[in-house]
Amino acid sequence: MSTTPRPNFSAGSDPAAAEAALAPLLTANGGRWTLNPSGEALEREFKFKTFAKTWDFMTAVSLQCKLKNHHPEWSNVFNTTFIRWTTHHPKGLSTLDLELATTCDRLAHDFGEVVPPSDSQPQQQAPEAKGTGKGEACGLAGLADRVVGGAGDCCVPKGKKAT
Ligand SMILES: C[C@H](O)[C@H](O)[C@H]1CNC2=NC(N)=NC(=O)C2=N1
């Protein structure tokens, strides 16, 4: 039996403020995000009617990333986008991740996200059941993992990079 992951906040985060920002985002509380098993990342999928709407949403998200100097780990196939927010340096879940996850929810709504009826209800979901029968069939999380592997130590400040 697995336990519900606990958030693993990045060094320097204010745990009380981070907990307060995190709570409404989680599926257990009626939100649509789940913590990954390490608790260092928030993940969710977004579905739209068309690829064009999906891409418009991703463009809007990328603009926010540019403004905040913070990037997601994400992947896309046709009308579905998988987004994972985590901070690479210092490692863990930061207030910026929580802020951008919240922004994603708002932008997705603005761009006409298609919400499956089962997801509009608060749910208590076992982490291993997450995504079954959804975009997971396209391996979107795995696709994002592969890009993370290729990106190396992208966020380590220049002076601290491994040689
Ligand atoms: C040097 C630059 O500020 C860093 O690389 C930023 C950029 N965007 C980032 N994005 C994410 N997700 N994690 C980081 O640690 C991070 N660091």
Backbone and ligand atoms as CSV (ligand in chain L), in Angstrom:
chain,resi,resn,atom,element,x,y,z
A,1,MET,N,N,0.824,-1.190,0.000
A,1,MET,CA,C,0.000,0.000,0.000
A,1,MET,C,C,0.865,1.250,0.000
A,2,SER,N,N,0.489,2.224,-0.818
A,2,SER,CA,C,1.304,3.429,-0.855
A,2,SER,C,C,0.645,4.526,-0.020
A,3,THR,N,N,1.465,5.458,0.444
A,3,THR,CA,C,0.929,6.566,1.231
A,3,THR,C,C,0.843,7.801,0.340
A,4,THR,N,N,0.002,8.752,0.730
A,4,THR,CA,C,-0.119,9.996,-0.014
A,4,THR,C,C,1.189,10.770,0.129
A,5,PRO,N,N,1.766,11.238,-1.005
A,5,PRO,CA,C,3.037,11.958,-0.880
A,5,PRO,C,C,2.892,13.247,-0.066
A,6,ARG,N,N,3.932,13.571,0.685
A,6,ARG,CA,C,3.989,14.833,1.423
A,6,ARG,C,C,4.788,15.829,0.589
A,7,PRO,N,N,4.411,17.114,0.622
A,7,PRO,CA,C,5.187,18.077,-0.166
A,7,PRO,C,C,6.621,18.214,0.346
A,8,ASN,N,N,7.531,18.342,-0.581
A,8,ASN,CA,C,8.940,18.496,-0.274
A,8,ASN,C,C,9.352,19.875,-0.793
A,9,PHE,N,N,9.229,20.875,0.063
A,9,PHE,CA,C,9.465,22.243,-0.394
A,9,PHE,C,C,10.959,22.526,-0.553
A,10,SER,N,N,11.273,23.411,-1.494
A,10,SER,CA,C,12.680,23.743,-1.741
A,10,SER,C,C,13.193,24.637,-0.605
A,11,ALA,N,N,14.497,24.576,-0.402
A,11,ALA,CA,C,15.119,25.362,0.670
A,11,ALA,C,C,14.775,26.833,0.481
A,12,GLY,N,N,14.442,27.479,1.581
A,12,GLY,CA,C,14.127,28.913,1.506
A,12,GLY,C,C,12.645,29.190,1.398
A,13,SER,N,N,11.830,28.126,1.194
A,13,SER,CA,C,10.381,28.347,1.126
A,13,SER,C,C,9.831,28.535,2.538
A,14,ASP,N,N,8.759,29.315,2.618
A,14,ASP,CA,C,8.054,29.462,3.894
A,14,ASP,C,C,7.011,28.342,3.936
A,15,PRO,N,N,7.224,27.310,4.767
A,15,PRO,CA,C,6.350,26.128,4.734
A,15,PRO,C,C,4.871,26.448,4.954
A,16,ALA,N,N,4.567,27.392,5.844
A,16,ALA,CA,C,3.157,27.698,6.130
A,16,ALA,C,C,2.494,28.332,4.909
A,17,ALA,N,N,3.185,29.280,4.289
A,17,ALA,CA,C,2.640,29.956,3.096
A,17,ALA,C,C,2.528,28.952,1.947
A,18,ALA,N,N,3.539,28.086,1.822
A,18,ALA,CA,C,3.542,27.107,0.740
A,18,ALA,C,C,2.397,26.101,0.930
A,19,GLU,N,N,2.207,25.634,2.153
A,19,GLU,CA,C,1.103,24.698,2.454
A,19,GLU,C,C,-0.237,25.336,2.090
A,20,ALA,N,N,-0.391,26.602,2.446
A,20,ALA,CA,C,-1.656,27.307,2.196
A,20,ALA,C,C,-1.912,27.453,0.690
A,21,ALA,N,N,-0.861,27.706,-0.069
A,21,ALA,CA,C,-1.018,27.863,-1.526
A,21,ALA,C,C,-1.232,26.505,-2.196
A,22,LEU,N,N,-0.629,25.466,-1.609
A,22,LEU,CA,C,-0.712,24.127,-2.203
A,22,LEU,C,C,-2.089,23.493,-2.022
A,23,ALA,N,N,-2.643,23.623,-0.815
A,23,ALA,CA,C,-3.861,22.883,-0.457
A,23,ALA,C,C,-4.965,22.949,-1.517
A,24,PRO,N,N,-5.377,24.141,-1.984
A,24,PRO,CA,C,-6.498,24.177,-2.917
A,24,PRO,C,C,-6.179,23.601,-4.300
A,25,LEU,N,N,-4.896,23.398,-4.580
A,25,LEU,CA,C,-4.520,22.871,-5.900
A,25,LEU,C,C,-4.680,21.351,-5.985
A,26,LEU,N,N,-4.650,20.683,-4.844
A,26,LEU,CA,C,-4.610,19.209,-4.829
A,26,LEU,C,C,-5.971,18.567,-5.081
A,27,THR,N,N,-5.962,17.442,-5.758
A,27,THR,CA,C,-7.211,16.739,-6.094
A,27,THR,C,C,-7.999,16.378,-4.833
A,28,ALA,N,N,-7.272,16.076,-3.766
A,28,ALA,CA,C,-7.950,15.704,-2.506
A,28,ALA,C,C,-8.838,16.830,-1.999
A,29,ASN,N,N,-8.522,18.064,-2.400
A,29,ASN,CA,C,-9.292,19.228,-1.934
A,29,ASN,C,C,-10.111,19.856,-3.058
A,30,GLY,N,N,-10.335,19.105,-4.135
A,30,GLY,CA,C,-11.145,19.630,-5.230
A,30,GLY,C,C,-10.331,20.315,-6.318
A,31,GLY,N,N,-9.007,20.389,-6.144
A,31,GLY,CA,C,-8.135,20.916,-7.187
A,31,GLY,C,C,-7.850,19.833,-8.218
A,32,ARG,N,N,-6.914,20.073,-9.125
A,32,ARG,CA,C,-6.682,19.084,-10.172
A,32,ARG,C,C,-5.215,18.660,-10.268
A,33,TRP,N,N,-4.414,19.045,-9.303
A,33,TRP,CA,C,-2.995,18.700,-9.331
A,33,TRP,C,C,-2.704,17.581,-8.337
A,34,THR,N,N,-1.673,16.790,-8.654
A,34,THR,CA,C,-1.210,15.779,-7.689
A,34,THR,C,C,0.286,15.964,-7.455
A,35,LEU,N,N,0.713,15.614,-6.267
A,35,LEU,CA,C,2.141,15.616,-5.970
A,35,LEU,C,C,2.756,14.362,-6.559
A,36,ASN,N,N,3.973,14.469,-7.087
A,36,ASN,CA,C,4.646,13.246,-7.536
A,36,ASN,C,C,5.125,12.484,-6.298
A,37,PRO,N,N,5.576,11.238,-6.471
A,37,PRO,CA,C,5.913,10.430,-5.286
A,37,PRO,C,C,6.957,11.066,-4.364
A,38,SER,N,N,7.903,11.835,-4.921
A,38,SER,CA,C,8.933,12.449,-4.060
A,38,SER,C,C,8.418,13.704,-3.362
A,39,GLY,N,N,7.267,14.197,-3.777
A,39,GLY,CA,C,6.713,15.415,-3.178
A,39,GLY,C,C,7.403,16.681,-3.657
A,40,GLU,N,N,8.281,16.528,-4.660
A,40,GLU,CA,C,9.042,17.692,-5.148
A,40,GLU,C,C,8.394,18.351,-6.356
A,41,ALA,N,N,7.283,17.765,-6.825
A,41,ALA,CA,C,6.674,18.305,-8.045
A,41,ALA,C,C,5.164,18.170,-8.008
A,42,LEU,N,N,4.525,19.108,-8.701
A,42,LEU,CA,C,3.073,19.088,-8.883
A,42,LEU,C,C,2.817,18.788,-10.350
A,43,GLU,N,N,1.881,17.883,-10.613
A,43,GLU,CA,C,1.650,17.458,-11.992
A,43,GLU,C,C,0.167,17.475,-12.326
A,44,ARG,N,N,-0.111,17.739,-13.601
A,44,ARG,CA,C,-1.486,17.581,-14.054
A,44,ARG,C,C,-1.541,17.635,-15.565
A,45,GLU,N,N,-2.610,17.107,-16.122
A,45,GLU,CA,C,-2.833,17.164,-17.565
A,45,GLU,C,C,-3.938,18.153,-17.878
A,46,PHE,N,N,-3.818,18.759,-19.047
A,46,PHE,CA,C,-4.822,19.712,-19.536
A,46,PHE,C,C,-5.266,19.232,-20.909
A,47,LYS,N,N,-6.570,19.235,-21.124
A,47,LYS,CA,C,-7.110,18.802,-22.415
A,47,LYS,C,C,-7.927,19.932,-23.041
A,48,PHE,N,N,-7.783,20.083,-24.363
A,48,PHE,CA,C,-8.533,21.110,-25.097
A,48,PHE,C,C,-9.187,20.457,-26.303
A,49,LYS,N,N,-10.061,21.212,-26.968
A,49,LYS,CA,C,-10.769,20.629,-28.109
A,49,LYS,C,C,-9.841,20.374,-29.286
A,50,THR,N,N,-8.930,21.283,-29.503
A,50,THR,CA,C,-8.088,21.183,-30.701
A,50,THR,C,C,-6.615,21.386,-30.332
A,51,PHE,N,N,-5.774,21.054,-31.278
A,51,PHE,CA,C,-4.342,21.311,-31.099
A,51,PHE,C,C,-4.093,22.820,-31.033
A,52,ALA,N,N,-4.858,23.584,-31.851
A,52,ALA,CA,C,-4.663,25.044,-31.882
A,52,ALA,C,C,-4.913,25.659,-30.503
A,53,LYS,N,N,-5.982,25.216,-29.833
A,53,LYS,CA,C,-6.274,25.747,-28.490
A,53,LYS,C,C,-5.194,25.313,-27.493
A,54,THR,N,N,-4.762,24.082,-27.642
A,54,THR,CA,C,-3.720,23.561,-26.754
A,54,THR,C,C,-2.454,24.402,-26.887
A,55,TRP,N,N,-2.112,24.661,-28.133
A,55,TRP,CA,C,-0.876,25.421,-28.409
A,55,TRP,C,C,-1.000,26.855,-27.911
A,56,ASP,N,N,-2.192,27.450,-28.079
A,56,ASP,CA,C,-2.420,28.817,-27.574
A,56,ASP,C,C,-2.228,28.854,-26.058
A,57,PHE,N,N,-2.747,27.826,-25.394
A,57,PHE,CA,C,-2.586,27.726,-23.930
A,57,PHE,C,C,-1.102,27.634,-23.574
A,58,MET,N,N,-0.387,26.787,-24.284
A,58,MET,CA,C,1.038,26.602,-23.989
A,58,MET,C,C,1.823,27.890,-24.257
A,59,THR,N,N,1.398,28.618,-25.275
A,59,THR,CA,C,2.059,29.894,-25.577
A,59,THR,C,C,1.834,30.877,-24.431
A,60,ALA,N,N,0.607,30.916,-23.927
A,60,ALA,CA,C,0.282,31.817,-22.809
A,60,ALA,C,C,1.080,31.410,-21.566
A,61,VAL,N,N,1.189,30.112,-21.323
A,61,VAL,CA,C,1.963,29.643,-20.167
A,61,VAL,C,C,3.436,30.030,-20.342
A,62,SER,N,N,3.946,29.858,-21.554
A,62,SER,CA,C,5.373,30.136,-21.769
A,62,SER,C,C,5.684,31.611,-21.564
A,63,LEU,N,N,4.722,32.475,-21.847
A,63,LEU,CA,C,4.913,33.907,-21.600
A,63,LEU,C,C,5.071,34.166,-20.096
A,64,GLN,N,N,4.248,33.490,-19.299
A,64,GLN,CA,C,4.353,33.625,-17.843
A,64,GLN,C,C,5.698,33.083,-17.343
A,65,CYS,N,N,6.155,32.011,-17.990
A,65,CYS,CA,C,7.455,31.423,-17.611
A,65,CYS,C,C,8.574,32.427,-17.860
A,66,LYS,N,N,8.467,33.107,-18.980
A,66,LYS,CA,C,9.483,34.094,-19.339
A,66,LYS,C,C,9.466,35.226,-18.306
A,67,LEU,N,N,8.269,35.663,-17.963
A,67,LEU,CA,C,8.137,36.758,-16.989
A,67,LEU,C,C,8.688,36.377,-15.626
A,68,LYS,N,N,8.484,35.118,-15.235
A,68,LYS,CA,C,8.896,34.669,-13.894
A,68,LYS,C,C,10.264,34.000,-13.890
A,69,ASN,N,N,10.859,33.851,-15.055
A,69,ASN,CA,C,12.138,33.141,-15.182
A,69,ASN,C,C,12.076,31.764,-14.503
A,70,HIS,N,N,11.078,31.002,-14.897
A,70,HIS,CA,C,10.879,29.682,-14.293
A,70,HIS,C,C,10.232,28.798,-15.346
A,71,HIS,N,N,10.782,27.619,-15.547
A,71,HIS,CA,C,10.237,26.794,-16.634
A,71,HIS,C,C,9.574,25.516,-16.130
A,72,PRO,N,N,8.585,25.034,-16.855
A,72,PRO,CA,C,7.951,23.766,-16.474
A,72,PRO,C,C,8.704,22.595,-17.113
A,73,GLU,N,N,8.411,21.397,-16.616
A,73,GLU,CA,C,8.752,20.188,-17.372
A,73,GLU,C,C,7.420,19.812,-17.990
A,74,TRP,N,N,7.357,19.779,-19.300
A,74,TRP,CA,C,6.065,19.540,-19.921
A,74,TRP,C,C,6.200,18.796,-21.233
A,75,SER,N,N,5.078,18.252,-21.671
A,75,SER,CA,C,5.043,17.576,-22.960
A,75,SER,C,C,3.639,17.749,-23.534
A,76,ASN,N,N,3.551,17.537,-24.813
A,76,ASN,CA,C,2.269,17.722,-25.496
A,76,ASN,C,C,2.111,16.703,-26.603
A,77,VAL,N,N,0.929,16.141,-26.687
A,77,VAL,CA,C,0.533,15.351,-27.846
A,77,VAL,C,C,-0.866,15.819,-28.237
A,78,PHE,N,N,-1.007,16.296,-29.432
A,78,PHE,CA,C,-2.283,16.758,-29.988
A,78,PHE,C,C,-3.016,17.718,-29.049
A,79,ASN,N,N,-4.079,17.247,-28.376
A,79,ASN,CA,C,-4.936,18.159,-27.604
A,79,ASN,C,C,-4.677,18.083,-26.102
A,80,THR,N,N,-3.590,17.437,-25.716
A,80,THR,CA,C,-3.310,17.230,-24.296
A,80,THR,C,C,-1.908,17.720,-23.953
A,81,THR,N,N,-1.843,18.439,-22.859
A,81,THR,CA,C,-0.551,18.912,-22.364
A,81,THR,C,C,-0.373,18.398,-20.944
A,82,PHE,N,N,0.783,17.837,-20.682
A,82,PHE,CA,C,1.133,17.419,-19.332
A,82,PHE,C,C,2.083,18.478,-18.781
A,83,ILE,N,N,1.796,18.965,-17.576
A,83,ILE,CA,C,2.686,19.964,-16.966
A,83,ILE,C,C,3.120,19.504,-15.589
A,84,ARG,N,N,4.411,19.612,-15.365
A,84,ARG,CA,C,4.988,19.313,-14.047
A,84,ARG,C,C,5.741,20.558,-13.583
A,85,TRP,N,N,5.373,21.048,-12.402
A,85,TRP,CA,C,6.087,22.189,-11.814
A,85,TRP,C,C,6.992,21.699,-10.708
A,86,THR,N,N,8.255,21.978,-10.851
A,86,THR,CA,C,9.224,21.651,-9.810
A,86,THR,C,C,10.373,22.626,-9.949
A,87,THR,N,N,11.065,22.870,-8.864
A,87,THR,CA,C,12.226,23.761,-8.930
A,87,THR,C,C,13.479,22.913,-8.905
A,88,HIS,N,N,14.357,23.183,-9.857
A,88,HIS,CA,C,15.566,22.367,-10.006
A,88,HIS,C,C,16.659,22.797,-9.031
A,89,HIS,N,N,16.684,24.116,-8.741
A,89,HIS,CA,C,17.760,24.627,-7.884
A,89,HIS,C,C,17.279,25.813,-7.065
A,90,PRO,N,N,17.146,25.741,-5.747
A,90,PRO,CA,C,17.323,24.531,-4.948
A,90,PRO,C,C,16.139,23.589,-5.165
A,91,LYS,N,N,16.470,22.302,-5.204
A,91,LYS,CA,C,15.528,21.256,-5.567
A,91,LYS,C,C,14.303,21.198,-4.641
A,92,GLY,N,N,13.147,21.032,-5.247
A,92,GLY,CA,C,11.926,20.869,-4.455
A,92,GLY,C,C,10.796,21.712,-5.019
A,93,LEU,N,N,9.733,21.771,-4.276
A,93,LEU,CA,C,8.550,22.531,-4.680
A,93,LEU,C,C,8.687,23.939,-4.089
A,94,SER,N,N,8.626,24.950,-4.948
A,94,SER,CA,C,8.791,26.327,-4.459
A,94,SER,C,C,7.493,27.107,-4.612
A,95,THR,N,N,7.454,28.278,-4.024
A,95,THR,CA,C,6.249,29.114,-4.139
A,95,THR,C,C,6.028,29.525,-5.590
A,96,LEU,N,N,7.119,29.616,-6.363
A,96,LEU,CA,C,6.987,29.937,-7.794
A,96,LEU,C,C,6.248,28.812,-8.527
A,97,ASP,N,N,6.542,27.562,-8.162
A,97,ASP,CA,C,5.831,26.422,-8.761
A,97,ASP,C,C,4.341,26.505,-8.437
A,98,LEU,N,N,4.043,26.841,-7.193
A,98,LEU,CA,C,2.636,26.904,-6.766
A,98,LEU,C,C,1.920,28.057,-7.474
A,99,GLU,N,N,2.629,29.157,-7.600
A,99,GLU,CA,C,2.064,30.329,-8.280
A,99,GLU,C,C,1.789,30.012,-9.753
A,100,LEU,N,N,2.739,29.355,-10.391
A,100,LEU,CA,C,2.559,29.060,-11.818
A,100,LEU,C,C,1.525,27.957,-12.051
A,101,ALA,N,N,1.413,27.025,-11.123
A,101,ALA,CA,C,0.357,26.006,-11.240
A,101,ALA,C,C,-1.011,26.686,-11.173
A,102,THR,N,N,-1.126,27.647,-10.268
A,102,THR,CA,C,-2.382,28.399,-10.130
A,102,THR,C,C,-2.668,29.191,-11.406
A,103,THR,N,N,-1.634,29.799,-11.956
A,103,THR,CA,C,-1.772,30.552,-13.214
A,103,THR,C,C,-2.212,29.622,-14.349
A,104,CYS,N,N,-1.655,28.420,-14.382
A,104,CYS,CA,C,-2.034,27.447,-15.422
A,104,CYS,C,C,-3.528,27.121,-15.341
A,105,ASP,N,N,-4.028,26.938,-14.127
A,105,ASP,CA,C,-5.453,26.632,-13.957
A,105,ASP,C,C,-6.297,27.755,-14.556
A,106,ARG,N,N,-5.904,28.993,-14.268
A,106,ARG,CA,C,-6.666,30.150,-14.750
A,106,ARG,C,C,-6.581,30.243,-16.280
A,107,LEU,N,N,-5.370,30.095,-16.814
A,107,LEU,CA,C,-5.194,30.196,-18.271
A,107,LEU,C,C,-5.949,29.076,-18.984
A,108,ALA,N,N,-5.890,27.866,-18.416
A,108,ALA,CA,C,-6.585,26.734,-19.044
A,108,ALA,C,C,-8.078,27.027,-19.124
A,109,HIS,N,N,-8.615,27.573,-18.061
A,109,HIS,CA,C,-10.035,27.941,-18.058
A,109,HIS,C,C,-10.301,28.974,-19.151
A,110,ASP,N,N,-9.449,29.993,-19.233
A,110,ASP,CA,C,-9.622,31.058,-20.235
A,110,ASP,C,C,-9.538,30.517,-21.666
A,111,PHE,N,N,-8.723,29.494,-21.870
A,111,PHE,CA,C,-8.542,28.950,-23.218
A,111,PHE,C,C,-9.492,27.784,-23.508
A,112,GLY,N,N,-10.487,27.590,-22.642
A,112,GLY,CA,C,-11.541,26.607,-22.928
A,112,GLY,C,C,-11.158,25.177,-22.636
A,113,GLU,N,N,-10.473,24.964,-21.530
A,113,GLU,CA,C,-10.109,23.595,-21.156
A,113,GLU,C,C,-11.338,22.682,-21.133
A,114,VAL,N,N,-11.149,21.483,-21.627
A,114,VAL,CA,C,-12.210,20.470,-21.567
A,114,VAL,C,C,-11.974,19.661,-20.296
A,115,VAL,N,N,-12.894,19.787,-19.348
A,115,VAL,CA,C,-12.744,19.095,-18.060
A,115,VAL,C,C,-13.610,17.846,-18.060
A,116,PRO,N,N,-13.000,16.655,-17.963
A,116,PRO,CA,C,-13.805,15.434,-17.893
A,116,PRO,C,C,-14.733,15.501,-16.690
A,117,PRO,N,N,-15.997,15.011,-16.803
A,117,PRO,CA,C,-16.948,15.095,-15.688
A,117,PRO,C,C,-16.386,14.516,-14.397
A,118,SER,N,N,-15.615,13.442,-14.501
A,118,SER,CA,C,-15.068,12.797,-13.301
A,118,SER,C,C,-14.097,13.720,-12.567
A,119,ASP,N,N,-13.491,14.675,-13.304
A,119,ASP,CA,C,-12.509,15.564,-12.687
A,119,ASP,C,C,-13.139,16.812,-12.088
A,120,SER,N,N,-14.425,17.037,-12.350
A,120,SER,CA,C,-15.019,18.249,-11.786
A,120,SER,C,C,-15.520,18.003,-10.357
A,121,GLN,N,N,-15.395,16.762,-9.891
A,121,GLN,CA,C,-15.756,16.424,-8.513
A,121,GLN,C,C,-14.481,16.298,-7.685
A,122,PRO,N,N,-14.554,16.698,-6.391
A,122,PRO,CA,C,-13.396,16.451,-5.534
A,122,PRO,C,C,-13.107,14.954,-5.500
A,123,GLN,N,N,-11.855,14.587,-5.515
A,123,GLN,CA,C,-11.546,13.162,-5.520
A,123,GLN,C,C,-10.375,12.837,-4.616
A,124,GLN,N,N,-10.409,11.637,-4.135
A,124,GLN,CA,C,-9.324,11.106,-3.300
A,124,GLN,C,C,-8.750,9.961,-4.107
A,125,GLN,N,N,-7.613,10.211,-4.727
A,125,GLN,CA,C,-7.125,9.229,-5.686
A,125,GLN,C,C,-5.770,8.669,-5.254
A,126,ALA,N,N,-5.640,7.365,-5.348
A,126,ALA,CA,C,-4.353,6.763,-5.059
A,126,ALA,C,C,-3.384,7.209,-6.154
A,127,PRO,N,N,-2.117,7.576,-5.774
A,127,PRO,CA,C,-1.189,8.073,-6.774
A,127,PRO,C,C,-0.994,7.108,-7.935
A,128,GLU,N,N,-0.996,5.798,-7.647
A,128,GLU,CA,C,-0.736,4.840,-8.729
A,128,GLU,C,C,-1.906,4.735,-9.707
A,129,ALA,N,N,-3.092,5.208,-9.288
A,129,ALA,CA,C,-4.255,5.155,-10.178
A,129,ALA,C,C,-4.316,6.382,-11.079
A,130,LYS,N,N,-3.493,7.379,-10.728
A,130,LYS,CA,C,-3.530,8.653,-11.421
A,130,LYS,C,C,-3.286,8.482,-12.922
A,131,GLY,N,N,-4.188,9.055,-13.708
A,131,GLY,CA,C,-3.947,9.131,-15.138
A,131,GLY,C,C,-4.382,7.913,-15.916
A,132,THR,N,N,-4.755,6.855,-15.280
A,132,THR,CA,C,-5.113,5.660,-16.032
A,132,THR,C,C,-6.316,5.947,-16.918
A,133,GLY,N,N,-6.203,5.556,-18.160
A,133,GLY,CA,C,-7.305,5.762,-19.090
A,133,GLY,C,C,-7.361,7.180,-19.635
A,134,LYS,N,N,-6.396,8.025,-19.257
A,134,LYS,CA,C,-6.390,9.398,-19.765
A,134,LYS,C,C,-5.191,9.571,-20.696
A,135,GLY,N,N,-4.643,10.765,-20.721
A,135,GLY,CA,C,-3.509,11.051,-21.609
A,135,GLY,C,C,-2.303,10.180,-21.315
A,136,GLU,N,N,-2.349,9.505,-20.194
A,136,GLU,CA,C,-1.254,8.616,-19.798
A,136,GLU,C,C,-0.976,7.581,-20.896
A,137,ALA,N,N,-2.025,7.263,-21.665
A,137,ALA,CA,C,-1.859,6.315,-22.760
A,137,ALA,C,C,-0.824,6.826,-23.758
A,138,CYS,N,N,-0.699,8.137,-23.861
A,138,CYS,CA,C,0.286,8.728,-24.775
A,138,CYS,C,C,1.651,8.857,-24.109
A,139,GLY,N,N,1.746,8.488,-22.825
A,139,GLY,CA,C,3.030,8.544,-22.129
A,139,GLY,C,C,3.555,9.948,-21.970
A,140,LEU,N,N,2.670,10.898,-21.707
A,140,LEU,CA,C,3.098,12.298,-21.657
A,140,LEU,C,C,4.067,12.574,-20.513
A,141,ALA,N,N,3.855,11.914,-19.370
A,141,ALA,CA,C,4.778,12.122,-18.252
A,141,ALA,C,C,6.146,11.545,-18.611
A,142,GLY,N,N,6.136,10.384,-19.239
A,142,GLY,CA,C,7.389,9.747,-19.655
A,142,GLY,C,C,8.122,10.591,-20.683
A,143,LEU,N,N,7.342,11.212,-21.550
A,143,LEU,CA,C,7.913,12.085,-22.579
A,143,LEU,C,C,8.629,13.258,-21.916
A,144,ALA,N,N,7.985,13.835,-20.887
A,144,ALA,CA,C,8.609,14.943,-20.158
A,144,ALA,C,C,9.875,14.455,-19.443
A,145,ASP,N,N,9.816,13.252,-18.860
A,145,ASP,CA,C,10.987,12.707,-18.156
A,145,ASP,C,C,12.194,12.612,-19.082
A,146,ARG,N,N,11.933,12.201,-20.322
A,146,ARG,CA,C,13.041,12.035,-21.272
A,146,ARG,C,C,13.704,13.364,-21.579
A,147,VAL,N,N,12.891,14.429,-21.662
A,147,VAL,CA,C,13.464,15.746,-21.950
A,147,VAL,C,C,14.256,16.233,-20.744
A,148,VAL,N,N,13.754,15.946,-19.533
A,148,VAL,CA,C,14.478,16.347,-18.322
A,148,VAL,C,C,15.858,15.702,-18.342
A,149,GLY,N,N,15.900,14.439,-18.668
A,149,GLY,CA,C,17.183,13.728,-18.734
A,149,GLY,C,C,18.148,14.406,-19.684
A,150,GLY,N,N,17.634,14.850,-20.805
A,150,GLY,CA,C,18.485,15.469,-21.826
A,150,GLY,C,C,18.922,16.875,-21.478
A,151,ALA,N,N,18.158,17.539,-20.595
A,151,ALA,CA,C,18.450,18.950,-20.300
A,151,ALA,C,C,19.600,19.118,-19.310
A,152,GLY,N,N,19.966,18.054,-18.621
A,152,GLY,CA,C,21.099,18.114,-17.691
A,152,GLY,C,C,20.868,19.082,-16.548
A,153,ASP,N,N,21.951,19.701,-16.057
A,153,ASP,CA,C,21.834,20.584,-14.882
A,153,ASP,C,C,21.506,22.015,-15.335
A,154,CYS,N,N,20.350,22.146,-15.987
A,154,CYS,CA,C,19.960,23.412,-16.615
A,154,CYS,C,C,19.858,24.574,-15.644
A,155,CYS,N,N,19.512,24.326,-14.397
A,155,CYS,CA,C,19.186,25.422,-13.491
A,155,CYS,C,C,20.236,25.675,-12.432
A,156,VAL,N,N,21.324,24.928,-12.477
A,156,VAL,CA,C,22.377,25.163,-11.496
A,156,VAL,C,C,23.125,26.430,-11.916
A,157,PRO,N,N,23.268,27.394,-10.997
A,157,PRO,CA,C,23.981,28.617,-11.361
A,157,PRO,C,C,25.365,28.299,-11.937
A,158,LYS,N,N,25.820,29.126,-12.884
A,158,LYS,CA,C,27.051,28.843,-13.650
A,158,LYS,C,C,28.254,28.422,-12.791
A,159,GLY,N,N,28.527,29.163,-11.717
A,159,GLY,CA,C,29.689,28.876,-10.874
A,159,GLY,C,C,29.614,27.543,-10.161
A,160,LYS,N,N,28.416,26.967,-10.049
A,160,LYS,CA,C,28.236,25.734,-9.268
A,160,LYS,C,C,28.050,24.499,-10.122
A,161,LYS,N,N,28.097,24.660,-11.458
A,161,LYS,CA,C,27.872,23.518,-12.356
A,161,LYS,C,C,29.001,22.516,-12.235
A,162,ALA,N,N,28.614,21.210,-12.331
A,162,ALA,CA,C,29.616,20.152,-12.335
A,162,ALA,C,C,30.439,20.285,-13.621
A,163,THR,N,N,31.738,20.032,-13.556
A,163,THR,CA,C,32.580,20.193,-14.760
A,163,THR,C,C,32.614,18.909,-15.576
L,1,LIG,C1,C,19.743,30.933,-13.722
L,1,LIG,C2,C,18.240,30.867,-13.720
L,1,LIG,O1,O,17.684,31.844,-12.910
L,1,LIG,C3,C,17.776,29.512,-13.245
L,1,LIG,O2,O,18.302,28.555,-14.147
L,1,LIG,C4,C,16.276,29.364,-13.097
L,1,LIG,C5,C,15.529,29.345,-14.391
L,1,LIG,N1,N,14.307,28.592,-14.364
L,1,LIG,C6,C,14.111,27.627,-13.471
L,1,LIG,N2,N,13.055,26.819,-13.573
L,1,LIG,C7,C,12.869,25.805,-12.749
L,1,LIG,N3,N,11.798,25.017,-12.916
L,1,LIG,N4,N,13.726,25.555,-11.765
L,1,LIG,C8,C,14.806,26.320,-11.553
L,1,LIG,O3,O,15.565,26.053,-10.616
L,1,LIG,C9,C,15.026,27.412,-12.424
L,1,LIG,N5,N,16.059,28.198,-12.304
